[in-house]
Amino acid sequence: MQSLQQKASEWSGINTDDAFSIDETNLFNKLGLQTFINLSTNFYNRVYDDDEEWFRSIFASSEKENAIQNQYEFFVQRMGGPPLFSQRRGHPALIGRHRPFPVTHRAAERWLHHMQQALDSTPDIDDDSKIKMMNFFRHTAYFLVAGDELKNPNQQVPCKHAAGK
């Protein structure tokens, strides 16, 4: 049986080394707190304005301001900064925190679409950091999809990246 990390690598097309290359550079020191706040604000403005009702509905029970804060605090903590998220909310436990939501292949791709746009339109993030961050986000999104399948093991819909493999 494949591990969640193996499934994430297969489905995302990102190997584990590339996904965790964010650990080679302290991106928090490089980019600063405000950049992560800007990225998360940009991202969630896109999510809450998404044309697709099915996607917006995933976030309907969350206040946008709380979603922004949760995300930037997690990113700061995961990318070399202080443990803001853990201090306020406890261990990130990503799979458990996302359990109430339908974290499907389709939802992951839509999330990643908005994150790529947010990264591309956040001017303080250099190209190398964008690549490292997007590799981490893509792999982590599919890690969460694999985790979601633990609650619904009959949901075996491959993503576009896995279809050709």
C-alpha positions as CSV (number, residue, x, y, z in Angstrom):
1,M,0.0,0.0,0.0
2,Q,1.3,3.4,-1.0
3,S,2.0,6.0,1.7
4,L,0.3,9.3,1.6
5,Q,3.6,11.0,0.6
6,Q,4.0,8.5,-2.3
7,K,0.5,9.2,-3.5
8,A,1.1,12.9,-3.2
9,S,4.2,12.6,-5.3
10,E,2.5,10.5,-7.9
11,W,-0.7,12.6,-8.2
12,S,1.1,16.0,-8.0
13,G,4.0,15.1,-10.3
14,I,6.3,16.6,-7.6
15,N,8.9,14.4,-5.9
16,T,9.4,14.7,-2.2
17,D,12.8,16.4,-2.5
18,D,11.3,19.1,-4.7
19,A,8.3,19.5,-2.5
20,F,10.4,20.1,0.6
21,S,13.1,22.2,-1.1
22,I,11.4,25.0,0.9
23,D,13.5,23.8,3.8
24,E,16.7,24.7,2.1
25,T,16.1,28.4,2.4
26,N,14.4,30.3,5.2
27,L,11.7,31.8,3.1
28,F,10.3,33.7,6.0
29,N,13.6,35.6,6.5
30,K,13.9,36.1,2.8
31,L,10.4,37.3,2.1
32,G,9.1,38.7,5.4
33,L,5.8,38.5,7.2
34,Q,4.0,41.1,5.1
35,T,4.7,39.1,1.9
36,F,2.9,36.0,3.4
37,I,0.0,38.2,4.6
38,N,-0.2,39.7,1.0
39,L,-0.1,36.2,-0.6
40,S,-2.8,34.8,1.6
41,T,-5.0,37.9,1.2
42,N,-4.6,37.8,-2.6
43,F,-5.3,34.0,-2.6
44,Y,-8.5,34.2,-0.5
45,N,-9.8,37.2,-2.4
46,R,-9.6,34.9,-5.4
47,V,-11.2,32.0,-3.7
48,Y,-14.1,33.9,-2.2
49,D,-14.8,35.5,-5.7
50,D,-14.4,32.2,-7.6
51,D,-16.9,31.8,-10.4
52,E,-17.5,28.2,-9.4
53,E,-20.2,27.9,-6.7
54,W,-19.1,24.3,-5.8
55,F,-15.6,25.6,-5.0
56,R,-16.8,28.7,-3.1
57,S,-19.1,26.5,-1.0
58,I,-16.1,24.6,0.4
59,F,-15.1,27.9,2.2
60,A,-18.7,29.1,3.0
61,S,-18.5,28.2,6.7
62,S,-15.2,30.1,7.2
63,E,-14.8,33.8,7.7
64,K,-12.4,35.2,5.1
65,E,-10.3,37.1,7.6
66,N,-9.9,33.9,9.7
67,A,-9.0,31.9,6.6
68,I,-6.4,34.5,5.6
69,Q,-4.8,34.5,9.1
70,N,-4.8,30.7,9.4
71,Q,-3.1,30.4,6.1
72,Y,-0.4,33.1,6.5
73,E,0.4,31.9,10.0
74,F,0.8,28.3,8.8
75,F,3.0,29.4,5.8
76,V,5.1,31.6,8.1
77,Q,5.6,28.7,10.5
78,R,6.3,26.1,7.8
79,M,8.7,28.3,5.9
80,G,11.1,29.3,8.7
81,G,9.3,31.9,10.8
82,P,7.9,31.8,14.3
83,P,5.3,29.2,15.2
84,L,2.4,31.7,14.9
85,F,-0.1,29.0,13.9
86,S,0.7,26.5,16.6
87,Q,0.7,29.2,19.3
88,R,-2.8,30.2,18.4
89,R,-4.4,27.0,17.1
90,G,-2.2,24.1,18.1
91,H,-0.5,21.6,15.9
92,P,-1.3,22.1,12.2
93,A,-2.5,18.5,11.7
94,L,-3.4,19.3,8.1
95,I,-5.3,16.2,7.3
96,G,-7.4,16.4,10.5
97,R,-8.1,20.1,10.0
98,H,-9.2,19.5,6.4
99,R,-11.3,16.4,7.2
100,P,-14.7,18.3,7.2
101,F,-14.1,19.5,3.6
102,P,-14.2,17.7,0.3
103,V,-10.5,17.7,-0.6
104,T,-10.9,16.0,-4.0
105,H,-8.5,16.1,-7.0
106,R,-10.8,18.6,-8.6
107,A,-10.8,20.9,-5.5
108,A,-7.0,20.6,-5.2
109,E,-6.6,21.7,-8.8
110,R,-8.9,24.7,-8.3
111,W,-7.1,25.6,-5.1
112,L,-3.7,25.3,-6.9
113,H,-5.0,27.5,-9.8
114,H,-5.8,30.3,-7.4
115,M,-2.5,29.9,-5.5
116,Q,-0.5,30.1,-8.7
117,Q,-2.3,33.3,-9.6
118,A,-1.8,34.7,-6.2
119,L,1.9,33.8,-6.3
120,D,2.3,35.4,-9.8
121,S,0.6,38.6,-8.7
122,T,2.5,39.0,-5.4
123,P,5.5,41.1,-6.5
124,D,7.7,40.6,-3.5
125,I,8.1,36.9,-4.2
126,D,11.1,36.1,-6.5
127,D,10.9,33.4,-9.1
128,D,13.0,30.8,-7.3
129,S,10.8,31.2,-4.1
130,K,7.6,30.9,-6.2
131,I,8.8,27.6,-7.7
132,K,9.8,26.2,-4.3
133,M,6.5,27.3,-2.8
134,M,4.4,26.0,-5.6
135,N,6.1,22.6,-5.5
136,F,5.3,22.5,-1.8
137,F,1.7,23.6,-2.3
138,R,1.1,21.1,-5.2
139,H,2.5,18.2,-3.2
140,T,0.7,19.2,0.0
141,A,-2.6,19.6,-1.9
142,Y,-2.4,16.0,-3.1
143,F,-1.2,14.8,0.3
144,L,-4.5,16.2,1.6
145,V,-6.4,14.5,-1.2
146,A,-4.8,11.2,-0.2
147,G,-5.7,11.9,3.4
148,D,-9.3,12.7,2.3
149,E,-9.5,9.3,0.7
150,L,-8.9,7.7,4.1
151,K,-12.4,8.9,5.0
152,N,-13.9,7.8,1.7
153,P,-11.7,5.0,0.2
154,N,-14.1,4.4,-2.7
155,Q,-13.3,7.9,-4.2
156,Q,-10.5,6.9,-6.6
157,V,-10.7,9.6,-9.3
158,P,-7.2,10.2,-10.7
159,C,-6.0,13.7,-11.5
160,K,-4.7,14.9,-14.8
161,H,-1.1,14.3,-13.7
162,A,-1.7,10.7,-12.8
163,A,-3.7,9.9,-15.9
164,G,-0.6,9.7,-18.1
165,K,1.4,7.5,-15.7
